[in-house]
């Protein structure tokens, strides 16, 4: 069951990337919509990983001296 979920996520990611490339070359309106959703989701993931890394380094107690 877990492998099916992973395959599904992989298909969505690859499809989103294809839509981003296609939209950059002037694809139809629905492709531009999917590309926009993909880019926003990627930005949200990037911000969440940055904030989790920053909170982990603040809790480490290392002041660099």
N, CA, C and O atoms as a Tinker XYZ file with bonds, in Angstrom:
   260  protein
     1  N      0.819000   -1.202000    0.000000    73     2
     2  CA     0.000000    0.000000    0.000000    64     1     3
     3  C      0.861000    1.263000    0.000000    63     2     4     5
     4  O      0.565000    2.229000   -0.703000    81     3
     5  N      1.926000    1.241000    0.797000    73     3     6
     6  CA     2.804000    2.410000    0.862000    64     5     7
     7  C      3.493000    2.677000   -0.472000    63     6     8     9
     8  O      3.711000    3.829000   -0.847000    81     7
     9  N      3.829000    1.623000   -1.173000    73     7    10
    10  CA     4.488000    1.803000   -2.464000    64     9    11
    11  C      3.546000    2.462000   -3.462000    63    10    12    13
    12  O      3.988000    3.243000   -4.305000    81    11
    13  N      2.256000    2.159000   -3.377000    73    11    14
    14  CA     1.288000    2.791000   -4.270000    64    13    15
    15  C      1.176000    4.291000   -3.978000    63    14    16    17
    16  O      1.057000    5.099000   -4.898000    81    15
    17  N      1.216000    4.650000   -2.711000    73    15    18
    18  CA     1.173000    6.068000   -2.341000    64    17    19
    19  C      2.425000    6.775000   -2.851000    63    18    20    21
    20  O      2.337000    7.876000   -3.394000    81    19
    21  N      3.578000    6.156000   -2.681000    73    19    22
    22  CA     4.823000    6.762000   -3.166000    64    21    23
    23  C      4.823000    6.912000   -4.685000    63    22    24    25
    24  O      5.281000    7.927000   -5.211000    81    23
    25  N      4.318000    5.919000   -5.380000    73    23    26
    26  CA     4.231000    6.002000   -6.841000    64    25    27
    27  C      3.275000    7.122000   -7.245000    63    26    28    29
    28  O      3.546000    7.865000   -8.188000    81    27
    29  N      2.161000    7.240000   -6.534000    73    27    30
    30  CA     1.214000    8.317000   -6.817000    64    29    31
    31  C      1.829000    9.695000   -6.612000    63    30    32    33
    32  O      1.630000   10.594000   -7.428000    81    31
    33  N      2.573000    9.862000   -5.525000    73    31    34
    34  CA     3.242000   11.145000   -5.268000    64    33    35
    35  C      4.277000   11.419000   -6.356000    63    34    36    37
    36  O      4.393000   12.548000   -6.833000    81    35
    37  N      5.017000   10.409000   -6.743000    73    35    38
    38  CA     6.014000   10.573000   -7.803000    64    37    39
    39  C      5.373000   10.983000   -9.120000    63    38    40    41
    40  O      5.903000   11.842000   -9.823000    81    39
    41  N      4.250000   10.386000   -9.459000    73    39    42
    42  CA     3.539000   10.738000  -10.693000    64    41    43
    43  C      3.078000   12.194000  -10.634000    63    42    44    45
    44  O      3.193000   12.918000  -11.622000    81    43
    45  N      2.560000   12.627000   -9.485000    73    43    46
    46  CA     2.126000   14.014000   -9.347000    64    45    47
    47  C      3.295000   14.989000   -9.470000    63    46    48    49
    48  O      3.164000   16.035000  -10.106000    81    47
    49  N      4.420000   14.660000   -8.873000    73    47    50
    50  CA     5.594000   15.539000   -8.941000    64    49    51
    51  C      6.113000   15.636000  -10.373000    63    50    52    53
    52  O      6.383000   16.732000  -10.865000    81    51
    53  N      6.250000   14.510000  -11.029000    73    51    54
    54  CA     6.746000   14.521000  -12.413000    64    53    55
    55  C      5.756000   15.250000  -13.318000    63    54    56    57
    56  O      6.163000   16.025000  -14.183000    81    55
    57  N      4.462000   15.008000  -13.125000    73    55    58
    58  CA     3.456000   15.716000  -13.922000    64    57    59
    59  C      3.501000   17.211000  -13.696000    63    58    60    61
    60  O      3.353000   17.987000  -14.641000    81    59
    61  N      3.705000   17.630000  -12.448000    73    59    62
    62  CA     3.830000   19.061000  -12.147000    64    61    63
    63  C      5.044000   19.675000  -12.823000    63    62    64    65
    64  O      4.971000   20.780000  -13.359000    81    63
    65  N      6.153000   18.961000  -12.797000    73    63    66
    66  CA     7.363000   19.468000  -13.452000    64    65    67
    67  C      7.174000   19.580000  -14.965000    63    66    68    69
    68  O      7.631000   20.543000  -15.582000    81    67
    69  N      6.508000   18.604000  -15.554000    73    67    70
    70  CA     6.228000   18.663000  -16.988000    64    69    71
    71  C      5.356000   19.874000  -17.303000    63    70    72    73
    72  O      5.573000   20.558000  -18.303000    81    71
    73  N      4.375000   20.134000  -16.452000    73    71    74
    74  CA     3.498000   21.286000  -16.682000    64    73    75
    75  C      4.246000   22.608000  -16.543000    63    74    76    77
    76  O      3.963000   23.556000  -17.275000    81    75
    77  N      5.196000   22.683000  -15.615000    73    75    78
    78  CA     5.981000   23.905000  -15.463000    64    77    79
    79  C      6.779000   24.175000  -16.744000    63    78    80    81
    80  O      6.811000   25.304000  -17.235000    81    79
    81  N      7.411000   23.145000  -17.272000    73    79    82
    82  CA     8.189000   23.316000  -18.504000    64    81    83
    83  C      7.276000   23.660000  -19.673000    63    82    84    85
    84  O      7.592000   24.548000  -20.465000    81    83
    85  N      6.160000   22.975000  -19.787000    73    83    86
    86  CA     5.223000   23.214000  -20.878000    64    85    87
    87  C      4.650000   24.628000  -20.794000    63    86    88    89
    88  O      4.504000   25.304000  -21.813000    81    87
    89  N      4.326000   25.073000  -19.584000    73    87    90
    90  CA     3.779000   26.426000  -19.411000    64    89    91
    91  C      4.807000   27.488000  -19.768000    63    90    92    93
    92  O      4.455000   28.542000  -20.297000    81    91
    93  N      6.079000   27.215000  -19.482000    73    91    94
    94  CA     7.115000   28.193000  -19.833000    64    93    95
    95  C      7.252000   28.338000  -21.348000    63    94    96    97
    96  O      7.772000   29.343000  -21.834000    81    95
    97  N      6.791000   27.344000  -22.084000    73    95    98
    98  CA     6.837000   27.391000  -23.552000    64    97    99
    99  C      5.496000   27.803000  -24.157000    63    98   100   101
   100  O      5.298000   27.714000  -25.369000    81    99
   101  N      4.567000   28.262000  -23.287000    73    99   102
   102  CA     3.302000   28.786000  -23.789000    64   101   103
   103  C      2.207000   27.755000  -23.942000    63   102   104   105
   104  O      1.486000   27.766000  -24.939000    81   103
   105  N      2.067000   26.873000  -22.983000    73   103   106
   106  CA     1.040000   25.852000  -23.051000    64   105   107
   107  C     -0.354000   26.416000  -22.824000    63   106   108   109
   108  O     -0.519000   27.617000  -22.611000    81   107
   109  N     -1.349000   25.551000  -22.869000    73   107   110
   110  CA    -2.740000   25.992000  -22.657000    64   109   111
   111  C     -2.968000   26.510000  -21.232000    63   110   112   113
   112  O     -2.111000   26.368000  -20.360000    81   111
   113  N     -4.123000   27.103000  -21.020000    73   111   114
   114  CA    -4.428000   27.748000  -19.739000    64   113   115
   115  C     -4.392000   26.756000  -18.577000    63   114   116   117
   116  O     -3.879000   27.089000  -17.509000    81   115
   117  N     -4.923000   25.549000  -18.758000    73   115   118
   118  CA    -4.951000   24.593000  -17.647000    64   117   119
   119  C     -3.542000   24.177000  -17.253000    63   118   120   121
   120  O     -3.288000   23.897000  -16.081000    81   119
   121  N     -2.621000   24.132000  -18.213000    73   119   122
   122  CA    -1.233000   23.781000  -17.909000    64   121   123
   123  C     -0.591000   24.893000  -17.077000    63   122   124   125
   124  O      0.163000   24.625000  -16.142000    81   123
   125  N     -0.899000   26.141000  -17.429000    73   123   126
   126  CA    -0.354000   27.257000  -16.639000    64   125   127
   127  C     -0.894000   27.233000  -15.219000    63   126   128   129
   128  O     -0.182000   27.584000  -14.278000    81   127
   129  N     -2.156000   26.817000  -15.052000    73   127   130
   130  CA    -2.741000   26.695000  -13.718000    64   129   131
   131  C     -2.064000   25.616000  -12.887000    63   130   132   133
   132  O     -1.747000   25.828000  -11.717000    81   131
   133  N     -1.846000   24.458000  -13.502000    73   131   134
   134  CA    -1.167000   23.360000  -12.804000    64   133   135
   135  C      0.269000   23.763000  -12.468000    63   134   136   137
   136  O      0.770000   23.443000  -11.390000    81   135
   137  N      0.925000   24.459000  -13.386000    73   135   138
   138  CA     2.291000   24.909000  -13.135000    64   137   139
   139  C      2.333000   25.884000  -11.967000    63   138   140   141
   140  O      3.237000   25.813000  -11.135000    81   139
   141  N      1.379000   26.782000  -11.895000    73   139   142
   142  CA     1.336000   27.747000  -10.795000    64   141   143
   143  C      1.136000   27.038000   -9.455000    63   142   144   145
   144  O      1.793000   27.372000   -8.469000    81   143
   145  N      0.233000   26.065000   -9.423000    73   143   146
   146  CA     0.015000   25.289000   -8.194000    64   145   147
   147  C      1.284000   24.546000   -7.803000    63   146   148   149
   148  O      1.627000   24.490000   -6.622000    81   147
   149  N      1.982000   23.977000   -8.773000    73   147   150
   150  CA     3.220000   23.257000   -8.510000    64   149   151
   151  C      4.279000   24.185000   -7.935000    63   150   152   153
   152  O      4.957000   23.829000   -6.971000    81   151
   153  N      4.427000   25.365000   -8.514000    73   151   154
   154  CA     5.429000   26.309000   -8.032000    64   153   155
   155  C      5.104000   26.812000   -6.626000    63   154   156   157
   156  O      6.003000   26.961000   -5.798000    81   155
   157  N      3.836000   27.073000   -6.353000    73   155   158
   158  CA     3.438000   27.518000   -5.010000    64   157   159
   159  C      3.686000   26.409000   -3.985000    63   158   160   161
   160  O      4.181000   26.680000   -2.891000    81   159
   161  N      3.350000   25.177000   -4.327000    73   159   162
   162  CA     3.584000   24.056000   -3.417000    64   161   163
   163  C      5.077000   23.874000   -3.146000    63   162   164   165
   164  O      5.473000   23.599000   -2.013000    81   163
   165  N      5.896000   24.024000   -4.167000    73   163   166
   166  CA     7.341000   23.919000   -3.982000    64   165   167
   167  C      7.886000   25.011000   -3.087000    63   166   168   169
   168  O      8.755000   24.763000   -2.252000    81   167
   169  N      7.377000   26.222000   -3.261000    73   167   170
   170  CA     7.810000   27.335000   -2.416000    64   169   171
   171  C      7.393000   27.111000   -0.967000    63   170   172   173
   172  O      8.160000   27.404000   -0.050000    81   171
   173  N      6.198000   26.599000   -0.754000    73   171   174
   174  CA     5.747000   26.317000    0.616000    64   173   175
   175  C      6.613000   25.246000    1.272000    63   174   176   177
   176  O      6.962000   25.368000    2.446000    81   175
   177  N      6.960000   24.206000    0.531000    73   175   178
   178  CA     7.838000   23.170000    1.068000    64   177   179
   179  C      9.216000   23.723000    1.384000    63   178   180   181
   180  O      9.813000   23.366000    2.400000    81   179
   181  N      9.723000   24.590000    0.522000    73   179   182
   182  CA    11.034000   25.191000    0.736000    64   181   183
   183  C     11.037000   26.040000    2.004000    63   182   184   185
   184  O     11.972000   25.970000    2.802000    81   183
   185  N      9.985000   26.845000    2.187000    73   183   186
   186  CA     9.899000   27.693000    3.380000    64   185   187
   187  C      9.750000   26.860000    4.641000    63   186   188   189
   188  O     10.343000   27.188000    5.669000    81   187
   189  N      8.968000   25.787000    4.581000    73   187   190
   190  CA     8.792000   24.967000    5.774000    64   189   191
   191  C     10.083000   24.244000    6.144000    63   190   192   193
   192  O     10.366000   24.068000    7.330000    81   191
   193  N     10.869000   23.822000    5.161000    73   191   194
   194  CA    12.134000   23.161000    5.486000    64   193   195
   195  C     13.136000   24.154000    6.046000    63   194   196   197
   196  O     13.923000   23.804000    6.925000    81   195
   197  N     13.121000   25.394000    5.550000    73   195   198
   198  CA    14.011000   26.416000    6.108000    64   197   199
   199  C     13.655000   26.716000    7.552000    63   198   200   201
   200  O     14.540000   26.822000    8.402000    81   199
   201  N     12.360000   26.855000    7.840000    73   199   202
   202  CA    11.954000   27.200000    9.199000    64   201   203
   203  C     12.250000   26.056000   10.157000    63   202   204   205
   204  O     12.608000   26.310000   11.307000    81   203
   205  N     12.114000   24.809000    9.726000    73   203   206
   206  CA    12.419000   23.690000   10.612000    64   205   207
   207  C     13.925000   23.581000   10.846000    63   206   208   209
   208  O     14.348000   23.215000   11.943000    81   207
   209  N     14.743000   23.893000    9.837000    73   207   210
   210  CA    16.189000   23.894000   10.033000    64   209   211
   211  C     16.609000   25.012000   10.970000    63   210   212   213
   212  O     17.476000   24.814000   11.821000    81   211
   213  N     16.002000   26.191000   10.824000    73   211   214
   214  CA    16.351000   27.311000   11.682000    64   213   215
   215  C     15.943000   27.055000   13.123000    63   214   216   217
   216  O     16.698000   27.393000   14.034000    81   215
   217  N     14.795000   26.479000   13.358000    73   215   218
   218  CA    14.363000   26.214000   14.724000    64   217   219
   219  C     15.244000   25.147000   15.360000    63   218   220   221
   220  O     15.490000   25.198000   16.565000    81   219
   221  N     15.722000   24.188000   14.586000    73   219   222
   222  CA    16.615000   23.164000   15.122000    64   221   223
   223  C     17.972000   23.722000   15.498000    63   222   224   225
   224  O     18.558000   23.296000   16.493000    81   223
   225  N     18.487000   24.669000   14.723000    73   223   226
   226  CA    19.790000   25.236000   15.031000    64   225   227
   227  C     19.711000   26.196000   16.208000    63   226   228   229
   228  O     20.695000   26.358000   16.930000    81   227
   229  N     18.567000   26.835000   16.419000    73   227   230
   230  CA    18.416000   27.723000   17.557000    64   229   231
   231  C     18.340000   26.947000   18.859000    63   230   232   233
   232  O     18.745000   27.453000   19.905000    81   231
   233  N     17.836000   25.746000   18.809000    73   231   234
   234  CA    17.699000   24.943000   20.014000    64   233   235
   235  C     18.970000   24.188000   20.358000    63   234   236   237
   236  O     19.035000   23.560000   21.414000    81   235
   237  N     19.986000   24.229000   19.500000    73   235   238
   238  CA    21.182000   23.439000   19.736000    64   237   239
   239  C     22.066000   24.040000   20.833000    63   238   240   241
   240  O     22.857000   23.319000   21.441000    81   239
   241  N     21.948000   25.338000   21.095000    73   239   242
   242  CA    22.742000   25.963000   22.150000    64   241   243
   243  C     24.153000   26.314000   21.721000    63   242   244   245
   244  O     24.963000   26.712000   22.559000    81   243
   245  N     24.472000   26.179000   20.454000    73   243   246
   246  CA    25.807000   26.514000   19.952000    64   245   247
   247  C     25.848000   27.983000   19.585000    63   246   248   249
   248  O     25.168000   28.417000   18.656000    81   247
   249  N     26.664000   28.766000   20.331000    73   247   250
   250  CA    26.740000   30.192000   20.056000    64   249   251
   251  C     27.941000   30.567000   19.209000    63   250   252   253
   252  O     28.162000   31.751000   18.952000    81   251
   253  N     28.713000   29.602000   18.774000    73   251   254
   254  CA    29.816000   29.870000   17.849000    64   253   255
   255  C     31.088000   30.328000   18.504000    63   254   256   257
   256  O     32.048000   30.632000   17.797000    81   255
   257  N     31.152000   30.397000   19.827000    73   255   258
   258  CA    32.405000   30.851000   20.459000    64   257   259
   259  C     33.174000   29.726000   21.083000    63   258   260
   260  O     34.244000   29.950000   21.650000    81   259
